[in-house]
């Protein structure tokens, strides 16, 4: 994530960013740990804002600048409707229930050109499937959890990578973390982690795996933890999970 890179750069003291007052994040939710580390590195930053949108819809949420931490990406933008749907039953869900986010409104894209099948899959009754798992609270604040295509299916249960990643970075020896799926003959898929270690806290991969697996239900347990120097990211800071998934296959194949 770019914010993590900025923190590392700030430690070098090569550049002054003292004029920076607002940071807008749009690739993923900011964890409490990252928020606190960023505020410590850049105490003059007044607001850290997370927004939510997509090319096919435009801006989905609007945010009000605030110096306080929030994992929300804001409230629904004007002229849009939103619903959260159970990914198995299709039932519309209420507050704090996680499911697939659908949006509807004038800014939603027109049908795909010459591709009726894709249109039927993504747009139904004017509702555009975002591909994102999330929820809203009683005050209509919207929260993103993860992308549906990145969900890990273990014995039919849905495992959300970001939940394990959030837990991983609470370990003092872990600076960054990413979780991807590996095929498993018995369970269908299993979660595998990649971590960038904190040099100030030496730790083994077994310690990290035990730390996580002692805190989650059985089907969410990691089967392997791999150490990486860096995590592959796109120019905008998003994790390149495809590359990690390919590396996960090799890591499991090479297990003793």
N, C-alpha and C positions, 0 to 999 in steps of 0.2 A: 504494500500500500504506500502511496506517495507520502502520507503523513509520517509513516515510520521512517522513510528515507530522509524526510526533512529533519526529523529528530536526530538521526545519525549525522547528518550534515551540520546541524547546529553545534554538535560537540567539537567539530573541527575549527570553528570560529573563523572560517575563511571569508564568510559573507555576512553582511548585516541585513537582517529582515525586520528591523525595528519599526518600519513603517507599516507592517502588516497588521491589520485589525480584524479582518473577517476571513474565515476559511470555509469554503463550500465543498462538501464531500458528496460525491454522487455515485460511487461504485459499489459501496457496501456500508452496512451499519458500522459505526465507530464503537468499539468496546469501551467500557469504563476505564480500563487500564491504559488504553491508547490515548483516550481523552485526557486523563490526568498527566500522563507522560508528556503530551504535547503542550499542555498548559504550563508545565514546569519548564520545558525547553523554551517556550515562547510566551512569557507571562504578560506581554503587551497585547496579545490577541484577545479581543473582547468577545468574539462569537465564533463558534464552530457549528456549522449548519449541515445537516444531511438532507438531501433532496431525492426525489424519486420520479423517474420518467422513463420513457422508451420512445424509440424512433416512430413506432406505429401509432402512438397516441400523443406524444408531446409531454409536457409537464403534467404529472399526475398529482403531486402534492404541493402545497404551499407551506412555507415555514416562517415562523416569527423568530428573529434573532434573539438569543438568550445566552447569558454567560454560564448557565447551569447545564449540567450533563443531562441528556435524554437520548434514549435509544430509538426514539420515534423519528420518522422521516417527515413528520408534519401532518397537516390535515388535508383533506381532499380539495383539489383545485376547483375553481369556479366552473360551472357548466359541465361537470362530470358526475356520474353516479358510480358507486363501487359496491361490489358484493364479494363475500368470501364463501367459497363452496367446498364441501367435503369432497376430497379427491376420489373417494371410493363410491359413496352413495349419491353424490350430486346434490345433496341437501344444502340449502343456504344456511350458513352458520351465524351465530350471534357474537357478541363481544368476547374477546380473548380466546376465541376458538380458531385454531390454525387450519388454514386450507388454501386452495387456489384463489388468487385474486383475479377478479374480472372487472373491467371498467367499460362504461358506456357514455357516449357524448358526441358532440359535433366534431371534436378534434380526432376522433378515432378514424384510422385509415379506411379507405375504400377497399373493396374486395381486391385480392391479388389478381394481377393482370394475367389472363389466360390460364388460371390455376384454380378451378372451382373446388377441387379437393382440399387444397390448403386453406381456402376461404372457409369451407364448411368446418374444418378442424379448429380454426382459430377464432371465428366469429359466428356466434349463434344468437339470433334474435337481437342483433345489434351489440351484444356483449362481447368484448374482446378479451380472450384469455391471455393473461400476461406471461404465464409460465413461472410466476413467482409465488412462493408460499409465504403467507403472512397473516396478519390479523389486525383488528382495530380494538380500541378500548372504549370504555363508557363515555369518554369525552371526545370520541371520534378521531383520536390520534391514530395514525397508521404505522404499523411496524412490519418490517421485512424480516423474514427468517432465513430463507434460502431459495435457490432456484430449483424447480421441480425436477429438472433433468439431472441435477446433481444429487438428488436423494439416493440413499443407499438402502436397498431392500434386502433385509435379513430375515429369512423364514417368514416372509410376508409382512413383516413389520417395517415401517418407514423410519430410517435413521437420518437425522438432519446433520450434515457435516459441520455446519457453523456452531451447533451446540457443543460438539466435541472439540472444535477448535477453540471456542471460548474457554472451555474447561482446561485445555492444554496450556494456554498462555497464562493461566493462574499459577502454574508451576514455576517457581523461581528460576529454574534452569532453562526455561523455554522463552525465547525472544519472539519467534514467529511460528505459526503452525498452519498446516493444511491437511485435510482429510479427504481421501478419495476411496472409491470402491475397488475391490479385487474380486474376481469371480471365485465362487466356492461351490464345489459339487454338492455339498450337503445343504448349505444355507441359501444358495443362490448368489449372494454377495456378502462380503465382510469389509469392515472399515480398516484402512491402513493409514497411518499418519506420517507426515514429513515435518520435521521440526528444524528450526535454526536455533542453535543453543546460545544461551547467555554465557559469555566467557567468564563472567564473574562468579558463576555458580556451577562448578563441574558436576556432571550428573550422567548416569548411564541410561541407555534406552530402556532397559528393564525397569529402572526406577520410574521413568516417565510413564511407561505402559501400566505399571502397577498403580501409579497415582490415579490414572484415569479409570482403570477397570474396577478399582475399589469404590468408585463413586457413581457408577452407572449400572443400569440393569444389564442382564446377561447378553441380550441381543445387540447392545450398543458397544460391547467390549472390542477394543482394538486387537488385531491379530499380529500387528507388527508396527514398530516405530523406526523410521529411517532418519538419519541425520543428514541435513543438506547445508551447504555453505550459504546459499540463497534460495529463495523460492521463485520459480519462473513467473513473470508478470508481463502483462501487455503494457503498451506505452501509457495507458490511462491508469495503471496500477492494479487491474483485475488479475486474479490468479489464473494462470493457464493450467487448468486442471487436467486437460487432455494429456499434456506432457507429464504431469505427475502420475496420471493413471498408467501411462506406458512404463514409467520408471517403477511403479508399484508392482507391475507384472514381473519385471526383471528381478526386483528385490525378493519377491516370494519364490520365484524359480530358483534363486541362488541361496535360499535358506538351507543351512546345514541339516 
